Amino acid sequence: MENLDIYILTSVIATLFIVFFVGIYRAVKDVDAETYKPSGKEGGPRAALFNLMAKFFEDDPIPKKEKIS
């Protein structure tokens, strides 16, 4: 009986982990099957930085509307 608090704490934490993993599984399953449709065009800061660095090494001149200065 002296370790009853440890047993209760362990069972609560184990239950929370099970609920968490079941929720993650359901969310991933739904995204994978229904809602995720890639647009085909890359976006986000990583893609913008990659495109900027790619323009530096192109042989074509940069158009005036894209120049900063």
Gaussian input, Z-matrix of N, CA and C with variables (Angstrom, degrees):
# hf/3-21g

backbone

0 1
 N
 C     1     B1
 C     2     B2     1     A1
 N     3     B3     2     A2     1     D1
 C     4     B4     3     A3     2     D2
 C     5     B5     4     A4     3     D3
 N     6     B6     5     A5     4     D4
 C     7     B7     6     A6     5     D5
 C     8     B8     7     A7     6     D6
 N     9     B9     8     A8     7     D7
 C    10    B10     9     A9     8     D8
 C    11    B11    10    A10     9     D9
 N    12    B12    11    A11    10    D10
 C    13    B13    12    A12    11    D11
 C    14    B14    13    A13    12    D12
 N    15    B15    14    A14    13    D13
 C    16    B16    15    A15    14    D14
 C    17    B17    16    A16    15    D15
 N    18    B18    17    A17    16    D16
 C    19    B19    18    A18    17    D17
 C    20    B20    19    A19    18    D18
 N    21    B21    20    A20    19    D19
 C    22    B22    21    A21    20    D20
 C    23    B23    22    A22    21    D21
 N    24    B24    23    A23    22    D22
 C    25    B25    24    A24    23    D23
 C    26    B26    25    A25    24    D24
 N    27    B27    26    A26    25    D25
 C    28    B28    27    A27    26    D26
 C    29    B29    28    A28    27    D27
 N    30    B30    29    A29    28    D28
 C    31    B31    30    A30    29    D29
 C    32    B32    31    A31    30    D30
 N    33    B33    32    A32    31    D31
 C    34    B34    33    A33    32    D32
 C    35    B35    34    A34    33    D33
 N    36    B36    35    A35    34    D34
 C    37    B37    36    A36    35    D35
 C    38    B38    37    A37    36    D36
 N    39    B39    38    A38    37    D37
 C    40    B40    39    A39    38    D38
 C    41    B41    40    A40    39    D39
 N    42    B42    41    A41    40    D40
 C    43    B43    42    A42    41    D41
 C    44    B44    43    A43    42    D42
 N    45    B45    44    A44    43    D43
 C    46    B46    45    A45    44    D44
 C    47    B47    46    A46    45    D45
 N    48    B48    47    A47    46    D46
 C    49    B49    48    A48    47    D47
 C    50    B50    49    A49    48    D48
 N    51    B51    50    A50    49    D49
 C    52    B52    51    A51    50    D50
 C    53    B53    52    A52    51    D51
 N    54    B54    53    A53    52    D52
 C    55    B55    54    A54    53    D53
 C    56    B56    55    A55    54    D54
 N    57    B57    56    A56    55    D55
 C    58    B58    57    A57    56    D56
 C    59    B59    58    A58    57    D57
 N    60    B60    59    A59    58    D58
 C    61    B61    60    A60    59    D59
 C    62    B62    61    A61    60    D60
 N    63    B63    62    A62    61    D61
 C    64    B64    63    A63    62    D62
 C    65    B65    64    A64    63    D63
 N    66    B66    65    A65    64    D64
 C    67    B67    66    A66    65    D65
 C    68    B68    67    A67    66    D66
 N    69    B69    68    A68    67    D67
 C    70    B70    69    A69    68    D68
 C    71    B71    70    A70    69    D69
 N    72    B72    71    A71    70    D70
 C    73    B73    72    A72    71    D71
 C    74    B74    73    A73    72    D72
 N    75    B75    74    A74    73    D73
 C    76    B76    75    A75    74    D74
 C    77    B77    76    A76    75    D75
 N    78    B78    77    A77    76    D76
 C    79    B79    78    A78    77    D77
 C    80    B80    79    A79    78    D78
 N    81    B81    80    A80    79    D79
 C    82    B82    81    A81    80    D80
 C    83    B83    82    A82    81    D81
 N    84    B84    83    A83    82    D82
 C    85    B85    84    A84    83    D83
 C    86    B86    85    A85    84    D84
 N    87    B87    86    A86    85    D85
 C    88    B88    87    A87    86    D86
 C    89    B89    88    A88    87    D87
 N    90    B90    89    A89    88    D88
 C    91    B91    90    A90    89    D89
 C    92    B92    91    A91    90    D90
 N    93    B93    92    A92    91    D91
 C    94    B94    93    A93    92    D92
 C    95    B95    94    A94    93    D93
 N    96    B96    95    A95    94    D94
 C    97    B97    96    A96    95    D95
 C    98    B98    97    A97    96    D96
 N    99    B99    98    A98    97    D97
 C   100   B100    99    A99    98    D98
 C   101   B101   100   A100    99    D99
 N   102   B102   101   A101   100   D100
 C   103   B103   102   A102   101   D101
 C   104   B104   103   A103   102   D102
 N   105   B105   104   A104   103   D103
 C   106   B106   105   A105   104   D104
 C   107   B107   106   A106   105   D105
 N   108   B108   107   A107   106   D106
 C   109   B109   108   A108   107   D107
 C   110   B110   109   A109   108   D108
 N   111   B111   110   A110   109   D109
 C   112   B112   111   A111   110   D110
 C   113   B113   112   A112   111   D111
 N   114   B114   113   A113   112   D112
 C   115   B115   114   A114   113   D113
 C   116   B116   115   A115   114   D114
 N   117   B117   116   A116   115   D115
 C   118   B118   117   A117   116   D116
 C   119   B119   118   A118   117   D117
 N   120   B120   119   A119   118   D118
 C   121   B121   120   A120   119   D119
 C   122   B122   121   A121   120   D120
 N   123   B123   122   A122   121   D121
 C   124   B124   123   A123   122   D122
 C   125   B125   124   A124   123   D123
 N   126   B126   125   A125   124   D124
 C   127   B127   126   A126   125   D125
 C   128   B128   127   A127   126   D126
 N   129   B129   128   A128   127   D127
 C   130   B130   129   A129   128   D128
 C   131   B131   130   A130   129   D129
 N   132   B132   131   A131   130   D130
 C   133   B133   132   A132   131   D131
 C   134   B134   133   A133   132   D132
 N   135   B135   134   A134   133   D133
 C   136   B136   135   A135   134   D134
 C   137   B137   136   A136   135   D135
 N   138   B138   137   A137   136   D136
 C   139   B139   138   A138   137   D137
 C   140   B140   139   A139   138   D138
 N   141   B141   140   A140   139   D139
 C   142   B142   141   A141   140   D140
 C   143   B143   142   A142   141   D141
 N   144   B144   143   A143   142   D142
 C   145   B145   144   A144   143   D143
 C   146   B146   145   A145   144   D144
 N   147   B147   146   A146   145   D145
 C   148   B148   147   A147   146   D146
 C   149   B149   148   A148   147   D147
 N   150   B150   149   A149   148   D148
 C   151   B151   150   A150   149   D149
 C   152   B152   151   A151   150   D150
 N   153   B153   152   A152   151   D151
 C   154   B154   153   A153   152   D152
 C   155   B155   154   A154   153   D153
 N   156   B156   155   A155   154   D154
 C   157   B157   156   A156   155   D155
 C   158   B158   157   A157   156   D156
 N   159   B159   158   A158   157   D157
 C   160   B160   159   A159   158   D158
 C   161   B161   160   A160   159   D159
 N   162   B162   161   A161   160   D160
 C   163   B163   162   A162   161   D161
 C   164   B164   163   A163   162   D162
 N   165   B165   164   A164   163   D163
 C   166   B166   165   A165   164   D164
 C   167   B167   166   A166   165   D165
 N   168   B168   167   A167   166   D166
 C   169   B169   168   A168   167   D167
 C   170   B170   169   A169   168   D168
 N   171   B171   170   A170   169   D169
 C   172   B172   171   A171   170   D170
 C   173   B173   172   A172   171   D171
 N   174   B174   173   A173   172   D172
 C   175   B175   174   A174   173   D173
 C   176   B176   175   A175   174   D174
 N   177   B177   176   A176   175   D175
 C   178   B178   177   A177   176   D176
 C   179   B179   178   A178   177   D177
 N   180   B180   179   A179   178   D178
 C   181   B181   180   A180   179   D179
 C   182   B182   181   A181   180   D180
 N   183   B183   182   A182   181   D181
 C   184   B184   183   A183   182   D182
 C   185   B185   184   A184   183   D183
 N   186   B186   185   A185   184   D184
 C   187   B187   186   A186   185   D185
 C   188   B188   187   A187   186   D186
 N   189   B189   188   A188   187   D187
 C   190   B190   189   A189   188   D188
 C   191   B191   190   A190   189   D189
 N   192   B192   191   A191   190   D190
 C   193   B193   192   A192   191   D191
 C   194   B194   193   A193   192   D192
 N   195   B195   194   A194   193   D193
 C   196   B196   195   A195   194   D194
 C   197   B197   196   A196   195   D195
 N   198   B198   197   A197   196   D196
 C   199   B199   198   A198   197   D197
 C   200   B200   199   A199   198   D198
 N   201   B201   200   A200   199   D199
 C   202   B202   201   A201   200   D200
 C   203   B203   202   A202   201   D201
 N   204   B204   203   A203   202   D202
 C   205   B205   204   A204   203   D203
 C   206   B206   205   A205   204   D204

   B1=1.4403
   B2=1.5192
   B3=1.3073
   B4=1.4583
   B5=1.5283
   B6=1.3346
   B7=1.4683
   B8=1.5259
   B9=1.3015
   B10=1.4599
   B11=1.5219
   B12=1.3324
   B13=1.4607
   B14=1.5250
   B15=1.3228
   B16=1.4674
   B17=1.5213
   B18=1.3205
   B19=1.4634
   B20=1.5262
   B21=1.3119
   B22=1.4707
   B23=1.5272
   B24=1.3149
   B25=1.4574
   B26=1.5252
   B27=1.3186
   B28=1.4557
   B29=1.5220
   B30=1.3077
   B31=1.4599
   B32=1.5288
   B33=1.3294
   B34=1.4687
   B35=1.5180
   B36=1.3095
   B37=1.4687
   B38=1.5162
   B39=1.3266
   B40=1.4615
   B41=1.5222
   B42=1.3241
   B43=1.4632
   B44=1.5174
   B45=1.3218
   B46=1.4606
   B47=1.5220
   B48=1.3377
   B49=1.4611
   B50=1.5236
   B51=1.3152
   B52=1.4655
   B53=1.5237
   B54=1.3335
   B55=1.4647
   B56=1.5261
   B57=1.3239
   B58=1.4605
   B59=1.5289
   B60=1.3193
   B61=1.4611
   B62=1.5259
   B63=1.3143
   B64=1.4662
   B65=1.5308
   B66=1.3288
   B67=1.4621
   B68=1.5113
   B69=1.3136
   B70=1.4705
   B71=1.5228
   B72=1.3086
   B73=1.4638
   B74=1.5297
   B75=1.3248
   B76=1.4671
   B77=1.5230
   B78=1.3180
   B79=1.4629
   B80=1.5234
   B81=1.3120
   B82=1.4689
   B83=1.5174
   B84=1.3074
   B85=1.4610
   B86=1.5258
   B87=1.3295
   B88=1.4635
   B89=1.5183
   B90=1.3084
   B91=1.4607
   B92=1.5183
   B93=1.3000
   B94=1.4519
   B95=1.5293
   B96=1.3036
   B97=1.4514
   B98=1.5241
   B99=1.3251
   B100=1.4513
   B101=1.5214
   B102=1.2964
   B103=1.4518
   B104=1.5165
   B105=1.3062
   B106=1.4580
   B107=1.5145
   B108=1.3369
   B109=1.4658
   B110=1.5207
   B111=1.3232
   B112=1.4555
   B113=1.5232
   B114=1.3174
   B115=1.4585
   B116=1.5173
   B117=1.3054
   B118=1.4487
   B119=1.5194
   B120=1.3248
   B121=1.4468
   B122=1.5210
   B123=1.3316
   B124=1.4494
   B125=1.5177
   B126=1.3094
   B127=1.4455
   B128=1.5026
   B129=1.2950
   B130=1.4521
   B131=1.5083
   B132=1.3126
   B133=1.4659
   B134=1.5225
   B135=1.3188
   B136=1.4618
   B137=1.5179
   B138=1.3335
   B139=1.4539
   B140=1.5280
   B141=1.3396
   B142=1.4659
   B143=1.5245
   B144=1.3271
   B145=1.4611
   B146=1.5233
   B147=1.3158
   B148=1.4663
   B149=1.5245
   B150=1.3281
   B151=1.4719
   B152=1.5255
   B153=1.3360
   B154=1.4565
   B155=1.5256
   B156=1.3252
   B157=1.4677
   B158=1.5300
   B159=1.3206
   B160=1.4660
   B161=1.5211
   B162=1.3345
   B163=1.4696
   B164=1.5216
   B165=1.3298
   B166=1.4662
   B167=1.5243
   B168=1.3130
   B169=1.4555
   B170=1.5215
   B171=1.3122
   B172=1.4639
   B173=1.5170
   B174=1.3197
   B175=1.4535
   B176=1.5228
   B177=1.3050
   B178=1.4542
   B179=1.5275
   B180=1.3337
   B181=1.4717
   B182=1.5323
   B183=1.3273
   B184=1.4527
   B185=1.5407
   B186=1.3159
   B187=1.4661
   B188=1.5303
   B189=1.3486
   B190=1.4619
   B191=1.5289
   B192=1.3261
   B193=1.4593
   B194=1.5153
   B195=1.3361
   B196=1.4631
   B197=1.5215
   B198=1.3366
   B199=1.4539
   B200=1.5054
   B201=1.3010
   B202=1.4596
   B203=1.5150
   B204=1.3249
   B205=1.4696
   B206=1.5052
   A1=112.23
   A2=117.29
   A3=118.51
   A4=112.39
   A5=117.06
   A6=120.46
   A7=111.98
   A8=117.42
   A9=121.06
   A10=111.49
   A11=117.74
   A12=119.92
   A13=111.89
   A14=117.39
   A15=120.85
   A16=110.11
   A17=117.50
   A18=120.45
   A19=111.37
   A20=116.41
   A21=120.08
   A22=110.29
   A23=118.07
   A24=122.01
   A25=111.33
   A26=116.72
   A27=120.95
   A28=111.28
   A29=117.74
   A30=120.31
   A31=111.21
   A32=118.18
   A33=120.67
   A34=110.36
   A35=117.63
   A36=120.66
   A37=111.36
   A38=118.03
   A39=121.04
   A40=110.89
   A41=117.43
   A42=120.90
   A43=111.17
   A44=117.26
   A45=120.43
   A46=111.82
   A47=117.63
   A48=120.18
   A49=111.22
   A50=117.45
   A51=120.30
   A52=110.41
   A53=117.30
   A54=120.66
   A55=110.53
   A56=117.31
   A57=121.74
   A58=111.11
   A59=117.37
   A60=120.18
   A61=112.20
   A62=118.05
   A63=120.43
   A64=109.68
   A65=117.44
   A66=120.58
   A67=112.39
   A68=117.78
   A69=121.67
   A70=109.98
   A71=117.93
   A72=120.85
   A73=110.87
   A74=116.77
   A75=119.68
   A76=111.22
   A77=117.50
   A78=120.72
   A79=111.22
   A80=116.94
   A81=120.27
   A82=110.54
   A83=116.88
   A84=120.11
   A85=110.70
   A86=117.55
   A87=120.94
   A88=111.64
   A89=118.07
   A90=121.34
   A91=109.63
   A92=116.99
   A93=120.62
   A94=111.26
   A95=117.74
   A96=120.44
   A97=113.59
   A98=119.03
   A99=119.80
   A100=115.41
   A101=117.95
   A102=119.79
   A103=115.23
   A104=119.90
   A105=120.25
   A106=110.29
   A107=114.98
   A108=121.21
   A109=107.63
   A110=118.17
   A111=119.22
   A112=110.94
   A113=116.22
   A114=120.66
   A115=112.47
   A116=117.58
   A117=120.30
   A118=112.19
   A119=117.84
   A120=121.57
   A121=108.49
   A122=115.28
   A123=119.26
   A124=109.70
   A125=116.05
   A126=120.31
   A127=111.14
   A128=115.02
   A129=120.23
   A130=112.25
   A131=116.58
   A132=120.27
   A133=113.89
   A134=117.09
   A135=118.68
   A136=111.07
   A137=117.14
   A138=120.72
   A139=110.68
   A140=117.45
   A141=120.30
   A142=110.65
   A143=117.21
   A144=120.56
   A145=110.95
   A146=116.92
   A147=120.32
   A148=110.44
   A149=117.32
   A150=120.16
   A151=111.18
   A152=117.88
   A153=121.18
   A154=110.77
   A155=116.66
   A156=119.83
   A157=111.13
   A158=117.64
   A159=120.53
   A160=110.63
   A161=117.27
   A162=120.21
   A163=111.76
   A164=117.53
   A165=120.11
   A166=111.68
   A167=117.43
   A168=120.92
   A169=113.21
   A170=118.08
   A171=121.02
   A172=109.91
   A173=115.78
   A174=120.48
   A175=112.27
   A176=117.65
   A177=121.47
   A178=110.12
   A179=117.69
   A180=118.70
   A181=110.78
   A182=115.75
   A183=121.33
   A184=108.64
   A185=118.90
   A186=119.87
   A187=111.42
   A188=115.68
   A189=120.14
   A190=112.22
   A191=118.45
   A192=119.52
   A193=112.16
   A194=118.71
   A195=121.66
   A196=112.76
   A197=117.79
   A198=120.11
   A199=110.47
   A200=116.64
   A201=121.00
   A202=110.81
   A203=117.01
   A204=118.79
   A205=112.49
   D1=-17.29
   D2=-177.14
   D3=-72.84
   D4=-19.88
   D5=-179.87
   D6=-103.64
   D7=20.37
   D8=-177.64
   D9=-62.81
   D10=-37.42
   D11=179.47
   D12=-65.81
   D13=-34.79
   D14=177.39
   D15=-68.36
   D16=-40.77
   D17=178.04
   D18=-63.41
   D19=-42.50
   D20=179.95
   D21=-65.87
   D22=-45.37
   D23=179.17
   D24=-61.65
   D25=-43.23
   D26=179.58
   D27=-64.21
   D28=-41.58
   D29=179.98
   D30=-68.51
   D31=-36.26
   D32=177.29
   D33=-66.24
   D34=-44.84
   D35=179.76
   D36=-65.31
   D37=-41.25
   D38=177.92
   D39=-63.36
   D40=-40.47
   D41=177.86
   D42=-64.20
   D43=-41.80
   D44=178.30
   D45=-63.63
   D46=-39.50
   D47=176.48
   D48=-63.32
   D49=-42.11
   D50=179.58
   D51=-63.52
   D52=-44.53
   D53=178.47
   D54=-62.62
   D55=-41.25
   D56=179.26
   D57=-61.65
   D58=-47.74
   D59=-177.93
   D60=-68.81
   D61=-34.85
   D62=175.82
   D63=-65.35
   D64=-41.34
   D65=177.79
   D66=-64.81
   D67=-42.23
   D68=177.41
   D69=-64.02
   D70=-41.47
   D71=179.43
   D72=-61.76
   D73=-44.53
   D74=179.59
   D75=-64.95
   D76=-40.14
   D77=-179.63
   D78=-65.96
   D79=-43.09
   D80=-179.81
   D81=-68.75
   D82=-38.42
   D83=179.62
   D84=-63.74
   D85=-42.42
   D86=179.38
   D87=-67.02
   D88=-41.61
   D89=-179.87
   D90=-66.16
   D91=-41.27
   D92=-177.34
   D93=-67.20
   D94=-38.17
   D95=-173.71
   D96=-86.45
   D97=-37.04
   D98=-167.61
   D99=-120.57
   D100=-57.30
   D101=-162.16
   D102=-87.85
   D103=-23.40
   D104=-174.33
   D105=-83.37
   D106=116.22
   D107=175.40
   D108=-132.91
   D109=106.98
   D110=-178.64
   D111=-66.41
   D112=143.24
   D113=-176.34
   D114=-83.25
   D115=-18.23
   D116=179.92
   D117=95.92
   D118=-26.43
   D119=178.49
   D120=-99.92
   D121=131.64
   D122=179.81
   D123=-72.16
   D124=145.64
   D125=178.45
   D126=-141.43
   D127=176.84
   D128=177.87
   D129=96.60
   D130=173.25
   D131=-175.93
   D132=-68.40
   D133=-32.78
   D134=-179.67
   D135=-67.02
   D136=-42.32
   D137=179.57
   D138=-68.33
   D139=-37.57
   D140=178.86
   D141=-65.13
   D142=-41.27
   D143=177.97
   D144=-65.84
   D145=-40.00
   D146=178.19
   D147=-63.54
   D148=-43.63
   D149=179.32
   D150=-64.84
   D151=-38.02
   D152=177.82
   D153=-64.07
   D154=-45.52
   D155=179.38
   D156=-66.56
   D157=-33.44
   D158=178.21
   D159=-66.71
   D160=-34.79
   D161=179.23
   D162=-66.93
   D163=-29.21
   D164=178.84
   D165=-65.28
   D166=-31.11
   D167=-175.20
   D168=-101.14
   D169=6.42
   D170=175.68
   D171=-79.88
   D172=153.48
   D173=177.84
   D174=-84.40
   D175=-17.15
   D176=-179.21
   D177=-73.89
   D178=143.87
   D179=176.29
   D180=-70.55
   D181=151.29
   D182=179.90
   D183=-79.26
   D184=129.62
   D185=178.67
   D186=-62.95
   D187=153.40
   D188=-175.69
   D189=-64.14
   D190=-30.62
   D191=-179.48
   D192=-70.85
   D193=-20.58
   D194=178.86
   D195=-95.14
   D196=-11.82
   D197=178.26
   D198=-74.16
   D199=142.14
   D200=179.30
   D201=-82.33
   D202=-43.98
   D203=-178.72
   D204=-113.78

